[in-house]
Amino acid sequence: MRAIYESASETLICLSVTETRGDGMRWLVQLERILGNGLILQAMFPPEDQPRSRRIVSSFRFQYKMQQCLSQSEFVDGWIEFCKVLSSPWWERAWVFQEFMVSSRATFLYGQHSMDHALMLLLMPDLCISTLGILFEPTKTRGTCVKKKLKRAKVTRTQVSRSISKVLSVFLAKNEWYRDYDLKKLLVYTQNSQSSDERDRIYSMVGLANPGYAIIPDYSSENGFDRLLVKTTRRIIEFEDSLEVLSYLSRGNPPSTGCRKLQPSWVVDWTTVQSVPSWVVDLAEIRHLPEATPYRAEIESGVSNHYIKAGYADASFIQLPHPVYPGMKTTALQVWAALLDSDFLINDQNMFVSQNLFAFKAKFPVQRDDELWVLCGSLEPFLLRRCSDGYCIVGPVLCLTLTFQPFWGISGRLDEYIDESGDLDPFKMERKRITIF
């Protein structure tokens, strides 16, 4: 399927599922004509080539123009029709996502109107951000007919914001995608995708990623979705020789009900990735999106990255009795790791401090005897909890101690473990091989 769309001179993508005039796409085409000169300049000078201050000003001007137009009834009608384009089920279909990614030239059709994907790629980020502002900031629509028209059209803020998340994910992936792409990012972009077989949410992305992941589709009854999740996280660790994938684990409450609670704690559930590592996304760029919620504290504090040298994982896997249900086997992860501290004092602000002044933030329940570790091959510390014959991952944490140079509050105590860049090097520390269930 990939070869067919890669070799096609053009791909026509129909977003409409029922007969329609396509007023929403017509409105988008007209908006592009109004802003045409600005888009040409934007294409000549891509955002990555512009200073951040200029990008902010450009985005602000776009949103200001949108706000000015809200006083025009016809403009608002077209914008509401555009919101219907955003709600097309096409945006969440797993296999058509692959077709769009590999197409060298794609044209979106909605009713009787169409637009080239390159123009949509230029328009969509600012337009979607402006739309969220219109929906969630009442001052921008005060004195206009927006609220009344939205109610009459039965368009809700929740529906549109969810649609925007899906649409922006598709365009962001298209903008960043290249032939040997990172499977982790693809699975995050498509976590809300739909398919007749749940396993296709992963298999449809395999063809877009580096072939080194070596995940071969297996639709046998023995290879259910839970088993596929284990296999996928394992293959990512083995191929990348890294534990970066563990940073995609939940930073909230772990699953406590259903069959997924039997999964190993190191396995990422790609259908519910609620937080992406902060070094993968530009926090300032996504601050207005629903997905930005898990990063709110990091955005406001200006702190996100840890000064930790990742290195290689040198991980292995072994079948062992389940620590809670010894009658069943589970796949355990064995890694090299260095213990930082334990015995944490708990306060009411999701802040936890040890006697040795290691401080971290966490949104999940923390027990006093939980342990703070650095896992070789990872870029951030993890909180682990002892269990029979090993540990379980409670979650990745924002360790404030390791987000400053020199390290905040413990200056001098880690000097012998610092590399020439000032980063904490776990390979210089006293490491031990631990088993994670």
N, C-alpha and C positions, 0 to 999 in steps of 0.2 A: 504493500500500500504506500509506503514512504517513497519508493522509487517512482511510482506513478505521478505523485504530486511534485516531486523534486524536478522531474523532467518536463512538467507542463509549463507552457509559456505563460499561462495565466490561469488563476483559479477564481471562479465566481462563487461567492458565499452568500446564500440566501438566508437572511435573518428572520424574515416573516414566515409564519406558519399558517396564517389564514389570509384570505384575500383582503388587501388593504391598498389605499392610495400611497401609503408611505410618507405621510406628512412629517413624521419625525425625522426621517432621513433628508427630506426636502429642506427642513429647517436647518439641519446640520450643514448641508451644501451651501445654503445661503449665508450661514454664519462664517463658513470658510471663505466665501467671496468677500465678505465685509473685512475679515481679518487677513486677507490674502497676503498683503505685503509683509505683515509681521511674521507670518508663517514662513515666507521665503527667506527672510533674514534669519529666522530660527533654524532653518535647514542648513543655511550657509555657515552658521556659527552654533554648532550643537551645544546643549547645556553643559556637557563636561568640559568644553573649551571656554566657557564663560565664568567669570568670578561669581562666587555665590551671591554677593550683594546684587549683581545685575539680574540673576535668575529670580531672586525674590521680588525685585521691582517689576520685572516682566510679568510674573505671576499675579502680582497685586494689580497691575494695570488691567489685565484680562478680567479679573474678578470685579474690578471697579466698573468696567464697561458693561459687564453682565448686569450688575446691580442697577446701572442707569437705565438699561433696556426693560427692566421689570415693570416700568410704568406704562409700557405699551402692551395693550391687551392681546394683540396679534402675536407679539413676541412670546408672551407667556403661554399662549395656546400651543405654539410650535415647540416650546421647551417641554411642556407636558407630554406632547407626542413623542419627543425625543426620549423621555424617560421610559416610554413603552418600548423603544428600540433597545434600551439597556436591559429590559426584562426578558428579552428573547431567550428561549431555552437553549439556543445554539451555544451561548457563551459557556455553558457548563457541561457540554457533551465531551467525554474523554477522548474519543477517537477523532472527532473533527478538530480538536485542539492540535493533534499531531499533524493533520493535513494543513492547517494554517501555518504551523511553525515551519514546515519544509517548503512551502510554496514561495517561489522567488517573487511572484507578483500576485497579490490577492485583491479582489474588488468585492466590497460588501454591498449587497443589494437588499433593499427593504421596500416592498411595494414597487412603485414605478421609478424609484430614485436610487442612485448608487454613489459610492465614493471609494477611491483608492485607499488601501490600508495605510500607505505612507502618510497621506494627509490626515487620516484618522489618528495615526500615532502621534502626530504633532498637536492635534486638537485635544485629544481625550484627557490627558493628565490635568490641565488647567480647567477644562470644562467640567470634569467630574468633581474636582475640588470646589469649583464655584457652585456646582449643584448642591453639594453637601452643605456649603455655607448658606445657601438659600433655604434649605430644609431645616437646618438646626440653629440658625442665628436669626431670631425674630426681627431684630432691628433692620436687617437687610430687606425685609419684605413689608415693613410698616408703611401703610398708606398705599399699598398696591392691591391688586385683585388676586395675588398668588394663592393665598390660603383658601379662598373661596373656590377658585378653579380646581385646585388639587382635591378638595373635598368632593366637588361635583364629579370629577373624573375618577374618584375612588382610588387615588394614588396615595400611598402612605409613605412616611419617611423611612420606616423600617424596610419596606420592600425596595425602595430606590437605593438605600445605602448598601443593602446586601447585593443588589445588582451591580452597583458600582465596584464593589470589592471584586466580584468575578471578572468584570470587564477590564479593570485595571491590571488584574493578575495576568490576563491573556496578553495584553499589550506590553506589559513589562517583560514577560517571558519572551515575546517576539523580539523586543528590542535588544535583549541580552543574549538570546540563544545563539549558539554556534555548534558545529558538528559534534564535538566531543564534550557535551555539556554535563554539568554537575547534576546528578540524579536527584540529590536532596532538594535543590531549588525547584526542579520541575515538579516534584511531588508536593511541595508546599504551594506552588502556584495553582495546582489542580486538585487540592484537597477537597474542594466543594464540587468536584465534577460528578457527573452521573453516568452510569453504565448499567446494562442489563445484568452483567456479571460483576460483582464487587471487585473481583481480582483484576478486572480490566482497568481499574483506576490506577493500578501500578503497571500492568503490562503495556498499556497504551503509551506510557512514557519511556519504556525501556529502549525503544527504537530511536529516541531523540537523545539519549545519553551516551556517554562513552561506552564503547562495546566491552571495555575491560570489566564492567560490573558483572557481565556474564550471567544475567538472570534470564533463563529460558522459560517462556510460558508453559505452564503445566496445569491443565484444566481437570485433572483427575479428582475424584471425590476425596481421596486421601489428602490432597493438597488444598485444604481450605484457606480462607482468607487469613485466619490467625497464624497458621503455619507460614503463609507467604510473608506476613509482617516480620516474623523472626528471620526468615531467609533473607529478606531485603536488607534489614539492618546489618545482618552478619556480612553479606556480600559487600556492602558499602564500607564497613570497617576493614575487611580483608583487602579489597582493591585499593583503597586510599591509604592503607596503613596509618590510619588516623582515627581518633575518637571524637572528631568534630561533630559527628552525627548525634552524639549524646546531648549536645547542646540544643537539639530540637525536641528533647523531652519536655513534658509539661512542667511549668513553673508554678502551677496551682495544685489543687488537690489531685492525687493520683486516683485512678479508677478503683472503686470499692465494690461495685456490683457487676454482675454479668460475667461472661466467660473471659473477658479481657483482663480481669484481675488475676487470672492464672498465668498471664504472660510474664516472661522475664522482665525485670524492672529496667533493663537496658534496651528494650525493644521500643522503637518509635511507632506510634499509631498514626499513620499518615492521613487519616481521615479527621483527626482532631488536633492538628498542630496549631496551638493557640499562641505560641511565642517562637519567633525566629531569632537566632543569635544576633546580637546587636551589630556585629561586624559584617553581617550579610546585608543589612538594610541601612539606608540613610535615615536615621531617626528623625531628623528635622523635616525631611521630605514627606514622611508618612504621618506626621503628628495629627493631622485632621481626619485620618481614616479610622474606621472602627478597629482595624487590626493594630492600631497604635496603643490601645489601652494597656496591654501588658508592659509597655515600655515607658509609661507616663512618668514614673519616678526617675528613670534614667534620663529622659528628655529634659526634665526640669532641673535635675542636678548637674547635667552636662557630663556625667560619668557613665561609662559603659564598658570599655575594654579593660581587660586585666593585663598586667605586665607579666605574662607567663610565656615561656618558650615551650612550644608544643612538642616538637621532636616527633619521633616515630612511635607508633603504638605498640608494636611487637605483641599483638593480642593473640589469644588462642581460644578455642571453644571446646567444651567437653559436655557430654551427657551425664547428668547426675540426678539423684532423687530430688524431687521438689522439696524445698525447705519447710513448707507448710503441709503439703500432701505427699508424704514420702512414698506412697503407693504408685505415684506417677513420675515419669522422667521429665526433665526439663533441660534446656540448653543453657549452660552457664558460660559467662565471659570471664576469662582470666587475663589480668593486666598487671603492669608494673605501676606502683603508686607510692606516694609519699604522704604520710600523715602530717597535717598542719596542727590540728588541735581538737579538743572535745570539751565536755563539761561547760556548756553554754548557758549563760544567764539570759532569761527571756523577759522582754518587756512588751508593752501593748502596741508598739509601732512597727511590728514585723522586723524589728532590729534585734540581733542576737550577738552577744559579746562574750568571749571566753576570758579566763583569768590571764591569759597571755596576750590579750588585747587584739585578737583576731575578731573583726566585726563583719557581719554579713547581713543582708536583707533577704527575706524569703516570704512567700505568700502562702506556703503550705505549713501544716502543723509540724513543729519541731520539738523533739524530745531532748531532755538535758544531756543524755548520754550519746546523742548522735555525734558523728565524727566528720570533721572537715578534711577532705583529701584533695590532693592534686593528682590527677591520673595522667600518666605519660601518654602523650598523643592528643591531649585536649588543651584548649585555650582558656579554660575557666575552671574554677574549683567546683567540687560536688560535695553535697552532704550525703553521707552513707549511714546506713543503720545496720547494726549487727543482726544476723540471723543464723540459723543452724549451718555451721561449716562455711560461713562466708558473710557477705554483705548484700543488701539491696540498695539501689539508688533511690534516695528520697527526691532529689532533684538538683539541677544546677542552681548556683546561687551567685548573687552579686556581692563579692567580698570587697568591701570598701578598703580594707587594708592593702589590697594588691592592685588598686586602681590609681595609685599615686606613686611617683618616684621622687625621693626615696620612699620606701613603703611606710605608709601612714601609721604612726603610733608605735612602731617596733623597729625604728631606725637602728641599724647596727647588728641586729640579731640574725639577719638572714644574709649578711654580706658575703659569707663564704659560698653561698648558693646562687650568686648573681653572675650573669654572663657579662660580656663586654658592653652590651646594649643596656644594661641595667635591669634586664628581665630575670625573673625567678626561673632557674633551670632545674627541673625536677631530677635530671640525670646526675646532678651534683649532690643531691640529697640522699639520705638513707632511705632506699626504696625496698619494697617487699612485693612479692607476687600475691595478689589477692584474687579471690573468686567472687564474682558478682552474679547473683541469681536474678 
